[in-house]
Amino acid sequence: MLGAAAMPMSLGADGWRESIAACDFRGATVVHLAARVPGAPAGEPQYQHDNVEKTRVLAQHAASGGARRLVFLSTIKVNGEQTHGRPLGPGDAPAPADAYARSKWAAEQALAAIAAATGLDVVIVRAPPVYGRHARGNLRALARLADSPLPLPFAGIDNRRSFIHVDDLAHALVAAAASAAARGVTLLVAHRETISTAQLVATMRAKLSRAPRLLSVPRGFLEGAAALIGASARMRSLTRSLEVDAAPAEALLEWRAQIGPNEAIADLVAGIRDGT
């Protein structure tokens, strides 16, 4: 939370309701980052509880306690898992495809209802995958795979993926917290430059001082093989495109992502090397 009397808090520990109730929200801007994210085994109920119910309770207390604004970090997965020839924009309809994305979309809807009922100023920020020194999830797993002598089958994957560096995302969230024009708006943020999976892995390996060692394997074969072991969604995140149009957010926030793929991947790889 941002504000003179505000303190950071975790919504994951026992007693989270009491922690929220004890906060002084007067005049505060709340930046809500906590979430159950993909990776750990969890079903729909856990995602709904952690990402929807906790968000609802936080927003209700913020509204009744006199908070100025709540900025909610959501995900581009609310809009879907892939794009077809054009980037996703803020006007595109939601199409969440997994439990995580559905829970974030439900949380956005809960916030909209609370905003309508109480007048709480809510801003939604949907982000693509985030890279940086402490990146987790699929990006970190891919970087660890790249840090091996194994040939990888991505040379023929000419897709377009949007990312954002954690520092650029932090600046976007601060801008969303401060901008009067952002009231009630949903913002899609990303770096303007997209990157293919082939470029991503080759750059990772270059930063790791390894040879590219990429093989060209048809996308359909990779996706079919992944389906046999229950890894369809993970493989599609490597083979399909997912582009974000950040231009509306750039104009409204007077912000622009500055850290491009080359520098961001170097930062990610440095984290792999030093174990952070």
C-alpha positions as CSV (number, residue, x, y, z in Angstrom):
1,M,0.0,0.0,0.0
2,L,1.1,3.6,-0.6
3,G,0.4,6.1,2.0
4,A,1.8,7.7,5.1
5,A,0.2,5.2,7.5
6,A,0.2,2.2,5.2
7,M,2.3,-1.0,5.7
8,P,3.0,-3.9,3.4
9,M,1.1,-7.1,4.2
10,S,0.9,-10.6,3.0
11,L,-2.5,-12.2,2.2
12,G,-1.1,-15.7,2.2
13,A,-0.6,-16.3,5.9
14,D,-3.2,-17.4,8.5
15,G,-5.0,-14.5,10.0
16,W,-5.2,-12.6,6.8
17,R,-8.6,-11.2,7.5
18,E,-7.4,-9.8,10.8
19,S,-4.4,-8.3,9.1
20,I,-6.6,-6.5,6.6
21,A,-9.0,-5.3,9.2
22,A,-6.1,-3.8,11.2
23,C,-4.8,-1.7,8.4
24,D,-5.4,2.1,8.4
25,F,-6.7,2.8,4.8
26,R,-7.4,6.5,5.3
27,G,-6.2,8.3,2.1
28,A,-4.1,5.3,1.1
29,T,-3.5,3.9,-2.4
30,V,-3.5,0.1,-2.2
31,V,-1.4,-1.8,-4.8
32,H,-2.5,-5.4,-4.7
33,L,0.1,-7.8,-6.0
34,A,-0.5,-10.9,-3.9
35,A,-1.9,-13.9,-5.8
36,R,-1.9,-17.7,-6.1
37,V,0.0,-18.1,-9.4
38,P,0.4,-21.1,-11.7
39,G,3.0,-23.6,-10.8
40,A,2.0,-25.1,-7.4
41,P,-0.7,-27.9,-7.5
42,A,-4.1,-26.2,-6.9
43,G,-7.6,-26.6,-8.1
44,E,-10.3,-24.1,-9.0
45,P,-11.4,-23.6,-5.3
46,Q,-8.0,-22.6,-4.1
47,Y,-7.6,-20.1,-6.9
48,Q,-11.0,-18.7,-6.3
49,H,-10.3,-18.4,-2.5
50,D,-6.9,-16.8,-2.8
51,N,-7.4,-14.6,-5.8
52,V,-11.0,-13.7,-5.6
53,E,-12.2,-13.8,-2.0
54,K,-9.1,-12.2,-0.5
55,T,-9.2,-9.5,-3.2
56,R,-12.9,-8.9,-2.4
57,V,-12.3,-8.6,1.4
58,L,-9.3,-6.3,0.8
59,A,-11.3,-4.0,-1.4
60,Q,-14.3,-3.9,0.9
61,H,-12.1,-2.8,3.9
62,A,-10.2,-0.4,1.7
63,A,-13.4,1.2,0.6
64,S,-15.0,1.4,4.1
65,G,-11.6,2.6,5.5
66,G,-11.3,5.6,3.2
67,A,-8.7,4.4,0.7
68,R,-8.1,6.7,-2.3
69,R,-7.4,4.1,-4.9
70,L,-6.8,0.3,-5.4
71,V,-4.5,-0.8,-8.2
72,F,-4.9,-4.5,-9.0
73,L,-2.2,-6.4,-10.8
74,S,-4.0,-8.9,-13.1
75,T,-2.7,-10.9,-16.1
76,I,-3.0,-10.8,-19.8
77,K,-4.2,-14.4,-19.6
78,V,-7.6,-12.8,-18.7
79,N,-7.8,-11.9,-22.4
80,G,-6.7,-15.4,-23.6
81,E,-3.8,-17.6,-24.3
82,Q,-2.8,-16.6,-27.8
83,T,-3.2,-13.9,-30.5
84,H,-3.8,-14.4,-34.2
85,G,-2.1,-11.7,-36.3
86,R,-2.8,-8.7,-34.1
87,P,-2.0,-7.8,-30.5
88,L,-4.6,-7.8,-27.7
89,G,-6.0,-4.4,-26.7
90,P,-8.0,-3.1,-23.8
91,G,-11.2,-3.4,-25.8
92,D,-10.8,-7.2,-26.4
93,A,-13.3,-9.4,-24.7
94,P,-12.0,-11.6,-21.8
95,A,-11.4,-15.2,-22.6
96,P,-9.7,-16.8,-19.6
97,A,-8.8,-20.4,-20.3
98,D,-7.4,-21.8,-17.0
99,A,-8.2,-21.7,-13.3
100,Y,-5.7,-18.9,-12.6
101,A,-6.9,-16.7,-15.4
102,R,-10.6,-17.3,-14.5
103,S,-9.8,-16.3,-10.9
104,K,-8.1,-13.1,-11.9
105,W,-11.1,-12.2,-14.2
106,A,-13.5,-13.0,-11.3
107,A,-11.4,-10.8,-9.0
108,E,-11.6,-7.9,-11.6
109,Q,-15.4,-8.3,-11.7
110,A,-15.6,-8.3,-7.9
111,L,-13.6,-5.1,-7.8
112,A,-15.8,-3.5,-10.4
113,A,-18.9,-4.4,-8.3
114,I,-17.3,-2.9,-5.1
115,A,-16.3,0.2,-7.0
116,A,-19.8,0.7,-8.3
117,A,-21.3,0.2,-4.9
118,T,-18.9,2.2,-2.8
119,G,-17.1,4.7,-5.1
120,L,-13.7,3.1,-4.5
121,D,-11.4,4.1,-7.3
122,V,-10.1,0.9,-8.9
123,V,-7.4,0.5,-11.6
124,I,-6.7,-2.8,-13.3
125,V,-3.3,-3.5,-14.8
126,R,-3.0,-6.7,-16.9
127,A,0.6,-7.8,-17.5
128,P,2.2,-10.4,-19.7
129,P,4.9,-12.8,-18.4
130,V,7.4,-10.8,-16.2
131,Y,11.1,-11.3,-16.5
132,G,14.0,-10.2,-14.4
133,R,16.6,-11.6,-12.0
134,H,14.0,-13.2,-9.7
135,A,11.6,-14.5,-12.4
136,R,9.9,-17.7,-11.6
137,G,7.5,-20.1,-13.4
138,N,7.9,-21.1,-17.0
139,L,10.5,-18.4,-17.9
140,R,12.9,-19.6,-15.1
141,A,12.3,-23.2,-16.1
142,L,13.1,-22.4,-19.7
143,A,16.3,-20.5,-18.7
144,R,17.4,-23.5,-16.7
145,L,16.7,-25.8,-19.7
146,A,18.7,-23.4,-21.9
147,D,21.6,-23.7,-19.4
148,S,22.2,-27.2,-20.5
149,P,24.0,-28.8,-23.5
150,L,20.8,-30.4,-24.8
151,P,19.6,-29.4,-28.3
152,L,16.2,-27.7,-28.1
153,P,13.5,-28.0,-30.8
154,F,12.5,-24.4,-31.2
155,A,14.4,-23.1,-34.3
156,G,11.3,-23.2,-36.4
157,I,9.0,-21.4,-33.9
158,D,8.5,-17.9,-35.4
159,N,5.9,-16.6,-33.0
160,R,5.5,-13.3,-31.3
161,R,5.4,-13.0,-27.5
162,S,5.1,-9.9,-25.3
163,F,7.0,-9.6,-22.0
164,I,7.7,-6.9,-19.5
165,H,10.7,-6.5,-17.1
166,V,9.8,-6.3,-13.4
167,D,11.3,-2.8,-13.1
168,D,9.1,-1.5,-16.0
169,L,6.1,-3.2,-14.4
170,A,6.8,-1.5,-11.1
171,H,7.0,1.9,-12.8
172,A,3.7,1.2,-14.6
173,L,2.0,0.4,-11.3
174,V,3.3,3.5,-9.7
175,A,2.1,5.6,-12.6
176,A,-1.3,3.8,-12.4
177,A,-1.5,4.7,-8.7
178,A,-0.8,8.4,-9.4
179,S,-2.6,9.1,-12.7
180,A,-5.9,10.9,-12.3
181,A,-6.8,9.7,-15.8
182,A,-6.5,6.1,-14.9
183,R,-9.5,6.0,-12.6
184,G,-11.7,3.0,-13.4
185,V,-9.5,2.0,-16.4
186,T,-8.1,-1.4,-17.4
187,L,-4.6,-1.1,-18.7
188,L,-2.5,-3.6,-20.7
189,V,1.2,-3.1,-20.2
190,A,4.2,-4.7,-22.0
191,H,7.4,-3.8,-23.8
192,R,6.8,-2.8,-27.4
193,E,9.3,-5.2,-28.8
194,T,8.1,-8.8,-29.0
195,I,10.3,-11.9,-29.2
196,S,10.0,-15.4,-30.7
197,T,10.7,-18.5,-28.7
198,A,13.6,-19.2,-31.0
199,Q,15.1,-15.8,-30.3
200,L,14.3,-16.1,-26.6
201,V,16.2,-19.4,-26.2
202,A,19.1,-18.3,-28.5
203,T,19.5,-15.1,-26.4
204,M,19.4,-17.1,-23.2
205,R,22.1,-19.4,-24.4
206,A,24.2,-16.5,-25.7
207,K,24.1,-14.9,-22.3
208,L,24.9,-18.2,-20.7
209,S,27.9,-18.5,-23.1
210,R,26.4,-21.6,-24.7
211,A,26.0,-22.5,-28.3
212,P,22.4,-22.0,-29.6
213,R,22.0,-25.7,-30.5
214,L,18.4,-25.2,-31.8
215,L,16.7,-27.8,-34.0
216,S,13.7,-27.1,-36.3
217,V,10.8,-29.3,-35.3
218,P,7.2,-28.6,-36.6
219,R,4.9,-26.9,-34.1
220,G,2.2,-29.5,-34.5
221,F,4.7,-32.3,-33.5
222,L,5.8,-30.4,-30.4
223,E,2.2,-29.7,-29.3
224,G,1.1,-33.3,-30.0
225,A,4.0,-34.8,-28.0
226,A,3.3,-32.4,-25.1
227,A,-0.4,-33.4,-25.1
228,L,0.7,-37.0,-24.5
229,I,2.3,-36.0,-21.2
230,G,-0.3,-33.5,-20.1
231,A,1.8,-30.5,-20.9
232,S,-0.3,-28.9,-23.7
233,A,-0.7,-25.5,-22.1
234,R,3.0,-25.2,-21.2
235,M,4.0,-26.1,-24.8
236,R,1.5,-23.7,-26.4
237,S,3.1,-20.9,-24.3
238,L,6.3,-21.6,-26.3
239,T,4.8,-22.3,-29.7
240,R,1.9,-19.8,-30.0
241,S,1.9,-16.0,-30.2
242,L,0.6,-13.7,-27.4
243,E,1.1,-10.0,-28.2
244,V,0.0,-7.0,-26.1
245,D,-0.8,-3.5,-27.4
246,A,0.5,-1.3,-24.7
247,A,0.1,2.0,-26.7
248,P,-3.1,3.0,-24.9
249,A,-1.5,2.5,-21.5
250,E,1.6,4.4,-22.6
251,A,-0.5,7.4,-23.7
252,L,-2.7,7.5,-20.6
253,L,0.0,7.0,-18.0
254,E,2.8,8.9,-19.9
255,W,4.9,5.8,-19.3
256,R,6.8,3.4,-21.6
257,A,8.7,0.2,-20.9
258,Q,12.4,0.8,-21.3
259,I,14.1,-2.5,-20.7
260,G,14.1,-4.6,-23.9
261,P,14.5,-8.3,-24.3
262,N,18.3,-8.3,-24.5
263,E,18.8,-6.6,-21.2
264,A,15.9,-8.3,-19.5
265,I,17.1,-11.8,-20.5
266,A,20.6,-10.9,-19.3
267,D,19.1,-10.0,-16.0
268,L,17.1,-13.3,-15.9
269,V,20.2,-15.3,-16.7
270,A,22.2,-13.5,-14.0
271,G,19.6,-14.7,-11.5
272,I,20.0,-18.3,-12.7
273,R,23.8,-18.0,-12.4
274,D,23.9,-16.6,-8.9
275,G,21.0,-18.7,-7.6
276,T,18.6,-15.8,-6.8
